Amino acid sequence: MTSRPVTFSCEATLPQQPEEIASQILDLTKWSQFNGYGPLPGIREAEFETRTDEIIGTRIRVTNRDGSTHVEEIVEWEPTRRLRLHMHEFSPPVSRLATAFDETWDFERDGDRTHVVRFIEMHSKSALTRPLLWLISFLLKRAIARHLEQMRHDE
């Protein structure tokens, strides 16, 4: 039995429409703008491993600046309202700590702006690795908050 996931969320109000924000997920040139935080590496590059016409099932291979890799699979795609990415196939060291991360982006229009909530669930390999994921979650939360702030100034 695995323990409950480590969870957190980050919120921001962005000037872009929800569809514009969602389309940035498919623009892999933008992925290297995720800079990480402290010892948590940013993204060096992302490439499509599989790209489906319906978007759901699209798999993106991510290489981080420290050389570690993982796959992000789009498992939910409603660009006006919500999208969800399932992160798995981690290389070490994360593969020793986690089975998967799930990231949900919820969008709500507010006049000419969009309120965005990014919710993360980090699934530990065992009760023993959960405290380490909890520590990583602090760095990842700061990295995501910084990324949302960058997105606010992108347009």
N, C-alpha and C positions, 0 to 999 in steps of 0.2 A: 504494500500500500504506500503510495507516495503522499507526501504532505501537501497541504493546500498551497496554491501558488503565492509567490510574492507579487503584490500588485501596487501600482501607483498610477496617477494620472497627471497630465499637464494640460493647461488651458490657455488659449490666447484668442484674441479677436483680430482677424486678418482682413486686409482690404480686398482680397481676391474672392471671386465667386467659388462655391464649393467645387464645381466642375473644373475650375482652373487649378485649385489645390490638388484635386485628385489626379489631374493630368500630369502634375509634376512627378508623381510616383512612377509614371511610365517614361519620363524623360531621364534616362540613366545618366546623362551628363550632369544632372543636378545632385546626384547622390554623394559625390565627393565634397559637397558643401557641409555634410554632417561631420563635424570636427571632433566628436568625442568630448571627453572632459577628464582632465588630469591623466591618470594612467589608463583610462578607458580610451582605446584607439578610435580615431575617426575612420571614415571609409576612403580607401584609395580608389577603388573602381567597382562598378557593378555592370554585369552583362546578362542579357537574356539567355537562360538555359533552355527555356521553352516559352514561346509567346503564343497565346491562344487568341482566336478571334473574339471570343466572348470575355476576355480578360481574366475571368476566374480560371484558375489552374495555371496561370502564367507563373513561371519560376525564374527568379533572379539570383544569380550567383554573385555574392558580395565578397570582395577582398578588402580587408581592413589594412590600415597603415602599418600594423605590426606583422602582417603576413597571414594572420588567421582568416578563416573563411566560414561562411554559412550560406544557406539558401533561404530566401524569402519568397513564400508562395502566396499569391493573392487568392484568398478563400471567400471573400465577400466583396462585391463591387456594386455599389449604388452611389455613383459620384455626386448626386445631389444631396445625399443624406449620410452615407456611411461606407467605409471600406475596412477590410480586415486583412492583415498580413500574418502568416504563420511562419515563424523563423525556426529552422531546424537544420540538421546535418552540420552541426558546429564542428569545427576543428578544435584541438586542444588550444588553450586551457578550458574554454567554456564547455566543451563536450564532457569534461570530467565533472562538471557541476550541474548542468541543466540538460533536459530532454528537449525543451522547446520554449520559445517566447511567442506570445501572441500580442499583436498591437492592433487596436481598433481606433479608427479615426471617425469621430462623430461630428457632423456639420449641422449648424443651424443658422439660417440667414437672419441677420439683424439689420434691417434697412439696407444700406449699401455695403455692409461688412458681413463677415462670416465668423461665428463663434465656433472654435475648434476645440474638441477634447480628444487628446490622445491617451488611451488607457492601455496599460501594459500588464500582462500576466507572465510571470517568469516561473516555469515549472522545473523544480529541482529534481535531481536524480535520486536524492534520498533526503531523509530528515537531517542527516549529517551535513549535507552541502547547502541546505536552505539558509543557514546564517551567512554563508559566503555570498549567496545570491542577494540576500537582503543588503549586504554592504555594497555590492555592485549596483543595486537599484538606486542608491543615493547618487552615484556618479552618472548613471544612465538618465535619471530624472533631470539632473542639471544639464546634461548634453542635449536632451530633448527640449527642455525649456529654452536653451540657447538657440537651437535650431528653429524653433517656432518664432523667436525674436528676429532671426535672420530672414525668415519667410515674410514677416510683417513688412520688412523694408525692401523686399525683392521687386515689387512692381514699379 
